[in-house]
């Protein structure tokens, strides 16, 4: 068993006796990138004689992979932009993904000011990358967060402790973790591929049942709507605006002591809502208002494609304000659950996506289109039957997805703990 000593750093603990403790500024250059205004991004779409320009959204949180073909590029001869070289690590240092999104670059890039480049000076770049991936480093990073939107300055990052093993051990650690992490990532990728297939299967079942019904032997008729095709002859065709109130107004009164939930767009998940309770002294403006039982759906990319839709429930005091990027529908003359399933079927999603407009990373669904969207529906009794069938079928699929997601979470946690044990010398390789 190797001999250990106290590192003098609480979040690192004991380290091998031949390792040293220094600061990031002693082993790497740290610098943030340059921002591009949304209105100017059209000037950075030519990929010829240019390097990719990366934003935080281009880095995958789970696998730390990068979308180098995001459509934005900086010319090689444009020296107003900083360059993160191949082999360096980019990490988000501001916003919701701060300290969590990071990647080791496989090519030179320019990058946004919310990302920080860690360019090695005297240490293995691969070992430095894995040290940044250590969960204890991420906790220390979080302890340094400040400001309204949450960020850590480069001056603070430079002074965070860093462990310095002997050079040959740095390379041995990096090679070991490359091998182990690749195997873990491979299992996670397979599980995620299965989850994606299950989600598509669920979507196909929803689409079939809310457009054709449960009885395949009933006489059919032409719906008169191109994207619907044939429907059971006793079904009707209507528009969403005729069976629901769109963005219902707030008619409640709130005094200074009244607490109410605020729901950011990302809190609207696939079928449920995570409420956040805050206190208002007056009715907020510019936000979406909804109550328990309303359908809430994200109207922007990528949240809409990811299934950020739910029937509101469990809201604090039964009501909430949400992001202005949410559409709200309050049903009338139709079962809420049936319209909820309509808004999850493949046809609806594809057509809504085709209407999206906007510049930069965010595009929005046309409210005019979604309100005038035509769909077929049966009697209330038949709606209830279809809802019961889909609830049962979807819950079974969701249960399988949940189990696989739990496995993915455990694998990701194991990967993090393995990295920590190795980069701090507690596990010898």
Secondary structure, DSSP 8 states (H G I E B T S, - for coil): ---EEE-S-TTT-EEETT-EEEEHHHHEEEEE-----GGGGGGG---TTEEEEE-GGGB-TTT--B-S-SS-EEETT-TTS--B-TT-EEEE-BSTTTTT-EEE-SS-BEE-TTEEEEEESSS-HHHHHHHHH-HHHHHHHHHT-BTTTTB--HHHHHTSEEEE--HHHHHHHHHHHHHHHHHHHHHHHHHHHHHHHHHHHHHHHHHHHHHH-S-TTS-EEE-S-TTT-EEETT-EEEEHHHHEEES--------TT-EEEEE-GGGB-BS-B--EEEE-SS--SSSEEEETT-EEEE-BTTTTTTT-EEE--S-GGGEEEE-TTEEEEEESSS-HHHHHHHTTSHHHHHHHHHT-B-STT--B--HHHHHT-EEEE--HHHHHHHHHHHHHHHHHHHHHHHHHHHHHHHHHHHHHHHHHHHHTTSS--
